[in-house]
């Protein structure tokens, strides 16, 4: 099935936020930074106000570099489509009422490590126009999009595709799926595309029912953000000094681009060496900073607050 870049742009007249959802397993900061910079410049909003999320479908392309990456040409195409989605959403903005609902989704996920708990809270955010028709619906729920499992070698959105398609068909407007803290949460079903479709449609039905009882979110919309520099340190991945590492990672990016790292990781699958190759590929996709000769990866955290309200599944809006 086709992959998409979807976007929801919210504003209260003072602050504007663009939320972009991509049907990918992941995307490195190197790509996200370029999307943010372009959308920030063209919409004239702050870079922390551009939030980029991936659905984490394991049947999607790898823009984080963990399994060999993608070609530079395809990566550029995805970045352009992400920017286009945000610009189109901004161009289509109109007056709306923002409503939110939370519900618990019982028995649809399990913990892949066998732990007795997962986060089963679904939050649904919907913008409605003056006729109470849906403009955009955002679903936030924690589950790996892995219904089809690794035996599937076809490109697919997995269950988030069926979820958003079903919501759009039933409610109208554009639907987005933003994965929550999925950690080790996986669907309680596996199989083929029929099972994937049924799982996504089931979650869409849960979201639609939750939207029958919503709370209105009032302005203002506020935004805060900061950079975080994370030290690169792992007992499995002993890194050379900073300057040597920067040169090494430049070479690693080239190897990842031609699939060499993927081949090496496959050849040594099951051994610690596979983790080393995968780790190098992942690091190479991110800008590496040197502080005191030690390497760090820079990332950004943003927080959006609508009104004074935080949503709690047990107590509603407060």
C-alpha positions in Angstrom: 0.0 0.0 0.0 1.1 3.6 -0.6 3.0 5.6 2.0 2.1 9.2 2.9 3.3 12.4 4.5 0.3 13.8 6.4 0.2 17.1 8.3 -1.9 19.0 10.8 -1.3 22.8 11.3 -2.8 24.4 14.4 -2.7 28.1 15.3 -4.4 30.5 17.7 -3.5 33.8 16.0 -0.2 34.1 17.9 1.4 30.7 17.8 1.4 28.1 15.0 2.4 24.5 15.2 2.9 22.1 12.3 2.7 18.3 13.1 4.0 16.0 10.3 3.4 12.3 10.4 5.4 10.0 8.0 4.9 6.4 7.2 8.5 5.4 8.0 10.1 3.1 10.6 12.2 6.1 11.7 14.1 9.2 10.5 17.4 10.5 11.7 17.9 14.1 13.1 19.9 14.9 9.9 16.7 14.6 7.8 14.4 16.0 10.4 16.5 19.2 10.8 16.2 19.9 7.1 12.5 19.4 7.1 12.1 21.7 10.2 14.3 24.4 8.7 12.4 24.4 5.4 8.9 24.5 7.0 10.0 27.0 9.6 11.3 29.4 6.9 8.4 29.0 4.5 5.6 29.2 7.2 7.6 31.8 9.2 7.3 29.9 12.4 9.8 28.8 15.0 11.7 25.6 14.3 10.6 24.0 17.6 7.1 24.4 16.3 7.7 21.9 13.5 7.1 18.4 15.0 8.1 15.4 12.8 6.9 11.9 13.8 7.2 8.5 12.2 4.5 5.9 12.5 7.3 3.3 13.0 5.9 0.8 10.5 8.6 -1.9 10.2 7.5 -2.4 6.6 8.5 1.1 5.7 11.7 2.6 4.4 14.7 3.1 6.8 15.6 6.8 7.0 17.3 6.3 10.4 20.1 4.2 9.0 19.6 1.2 11.2 19.1 -1.4 8.4 21.1 0.0 5.6 19.3 3.3 4.9 17.9 4.5 1.6 19.3 6.3 -1.4 20.0 10.1 -1.1 17.5 10.6 -3.9 14.7 8.9 -2.1 15.6 10.6 1.2 15.3 14.0 -0.6 11.9 13.0 -2.1 10.6 12.1 1.4 11.8 15.5 2.8 10.1 17.4 0.0 6.9 15.5 0.5 6.9 16.2 4.2 7.4 19.9 3.6 4.7 19.9 0.9 2.2 18.3 3.3 2.8 21.0 5.9 2.5 23.8 3.4 -0.7 22.4 2.0 -2.2 22.0 5.5 -1.3 25.6 6.3 -2.8 26.8 3.0 -6.0 25.0 3.8 -6.4 26.3 7.4 -9.8 27.6 8.5 -11.6 28.4 11.7 -12.1 25.4 13.9 -13.0 24.1 17.3 -10.5 21.6 18.8 -11.9 18.7 20.7 -10.1 15.9 22.6 -11.0 12.5 24.0 -9.2 9.8 25.8 -10.1 6.1 26.2 -8.5 2.9 27.2 -8.0 0.2 24.6 -8.2 -3.1 26.4 -6.6 -6.3 25.2 -5.3 -5.0 21.8 -1.6 -4.9 22.8 0.8 -7.1 24.6 4.4 -6.6 25.9 6.9 -8.4 23.7 9.2 -9.0 26.7 6.4 -10.7 28.6 5.9 -7.9 31.1 2.4 -7.6 32.5 1.7 -4.1 31.4 1.5 -1.8 28.3 0.2 1.7 27.9 -3.3 1.2 26.6 -4.4 4.8 26.6 -5.6 6.3 23.2 -5.9 10.0 22.8 -7.9 11.5 19.9 -7.6 15.1 18.9 -10.1 16.5 16.3 -10.5 19.9 14.7 -14.1 20.6 13.5 -15.4 23.4 11.4 -18.5 25.5 12.0 -20.7 22.8 10.6 -19.1 20.4 13.1 -17.5 18.4 10.2 -14.0 17.0 10.8 -11.1 18.9 9.3 -8.3 16.8 10.9 -8.2 13.9 13.4 -5.0 12.9 15.2 -4.8 9.5 17.0 -2.1 8.8 19.5 -1.7 5.2 20.6 1.2 3.0 21.6 1.8 -0.1 19.4 4.4 -1.3 17.0 3.0 -1.5 13.5 4.2 -5.1 13.1 1.0 -7.1 12.4 2.5 -8.5 9.2 5.8 -9.5 10.9 9.2 -9.7 9.3 8.1 -12.4 6.8 6.4 -9.6 4.9 8.8 -8.0 2.3 6.2 -5.6 0.8 6.2 -1.9 1.6 3.3 -1.1 3.8 2.0 1.4 6.4 0.8 -1.7 8.4 -2.2 -1.0 10.7 -1.8 2.8 10.9 -2.7 2.9 7.2 -6.0 1.1 7.8 -6.7 3.2 10.9 -6.4 6.6 9.1 -8.1 5.4 5.9 -11.1 4.1 8.0 -11.3 7.4 10.0 -11.2 9.5 6.9 -13.9 7.4 5.3 -16.1 7.7 8.3 -15.5 11.2 9.6 -14.0 13.1 6.6 -11.0 15.4 6.7 -7.4 14.2 7.1 -6.4 11.6 9.7 -3.0 11.2 11.3 -1.5 8.4 13.5 1.2 9.5 15.9 2.7 6.5 17.8 2.9 7.0 21.5 5.4 5.4 23.9 5.3 2.1 22.1 8.5 0.7 23.8 7.8 -3.0 23.8 4.0 -2.8 23.1 3.0 -4.9 20.1 -0.4 -5.8 18.6 -2.0 -8.9 20.0 -2.5 -10.3 16.5 -0.1 -11.3 13.7 -0.7 -12.4 10.2 -1.1 -10.9 6.7 -2.8 -7.9 5.2 -6.3 -9.0 6.2 -5.3 -9.1 9.9 -3.5 -5.8 9.5 -6.6 -4.2 8.0 -8.9 -5.6 10.7 -6.6 -4.4 13.5 -6.4 -0.9 12.1 -10.1 -0.6 11.5 -10.8 -1.8 15.0 -8.6 1.0 16.5 -10.4 3.5 14.2 -13.7 2.3 15.5 -12.5 2.8 19.1 -11.3 6.3 18.2 -14.7 7.2 16.6 -16.6 6.0 19.6 -14.3 8.0 21.9 -15.1 11.2 19.8 -18.7 10.9 20.8 -17.8 12.3 24.2 -15.1 15.0 24.0 -13.8 18.0 25.8 -13.2 21.4 24.1 -9.7 22.7 24.1 -9.5 26.5 24.4 -6.7 28.8 23.4 -3.9 29.8 24.0 -1.5 27.4 22.3 1.9 27.6 23.8 5.2 26.1 22.7 8.6 25.4 24.4 11.6 23.5 23.1 15.3 22.8 23.8 18.2 20.9 22.4 19.6 17.9 24.2 23.2 16.6 23.7 23.4 12.9 24.4 26.8 11.3 25.1 27.7 8.4 22.8 28.7 5.7 25.2 28.0 1.9 25.1 29.9 -1.1 26.5 29.1 -2.9 23.2 30.4 0.0 21.0 33.8 1.3 21.9 34.3 4.5 20.0 37.6 6.0 18.9 38.5 9.6 19.8 36.3 12.3 18.5 38.1 13.5 15.3 38.8 9.9 14.2 35.2 9.1 14.9 33.9 11.9 12.7 36.0 10.6 9.8 35.0 7.0 10.5 31.3 7.9 10.4 31.6 9.7 7.1 32.9 6.4 5.6 30.1 4.5 7.4 27.5 6.6 5.7 29.0 5.6 2.4 28.9 1.9 3.3 25.4 2.1 4.6 24.3 3.8 1.3 25.4 0.8 -0.8 24.1 -1.8 1.6 27.4 -3.0 2.9 26.5 -2.6 6.6 23.2 -4.4 6.1 25.1 -7.3 4.5 27.6 -7.4 7.4 24.9 -7.3 10.0 23.1 -10.1 8.3 26.3 -12.2 8.0 27.0 -11.8 11.7 23.4 -11.9 12.9 23.1 -13.2 16.4 26.5 -12.1 17.4 27.6 -8.9 19.2 29.2 -7.8 16.0 25.8 -7.3 14.4 24.9 -4.7 17.1 28.2 -2.9 16.4 27.4 -2.6 12.6 23.9 -1.5 13.3 25.0 1.0 15.9 27.6 2.5 13.7 25.0 2.9 10.9 22.5 4.5 13.2 25.1 7.0 14.6 26.3 7.9 11.2 22.9 9.2 10.2 23.1 11.8 13.0 25.3 14.9 13.4 28.0 14.1 15.9 29.3 17.0 18.1 32.6 17.1 20.0 32.7 18.5 23.5 36.0 18.1 25.3 37.0 15.6 22.7 34.0 13.4 23.5 31.3 12.6 21.0 27.6 13.6 21.5 24.5 13.3 19.3 22.2 16.4 19.4 18.4 16.0 19.4 15.5 18.4 20.1 12.6 18.1 22.5 9.5 20.2 21.9 6.3 20.5 24.0 3.0 21.9 22.8 0.3 22.9 25.3 -3.2 23.9 24.4 -4.8 26.1 27.0 -4.0 25.2 30.5 -5.2 21.7 30.0 -3.4 18.4 30.3 -5.3 15.2 29.3 -5.5 12.3 31.8 -7.2 9.1 30.8 -8.7 8.5 34.2 -9.8 12.1 35.0 -10.5 13.7 31.7 -9.3 17.2 31.0 -7.9 19.3 33.9 
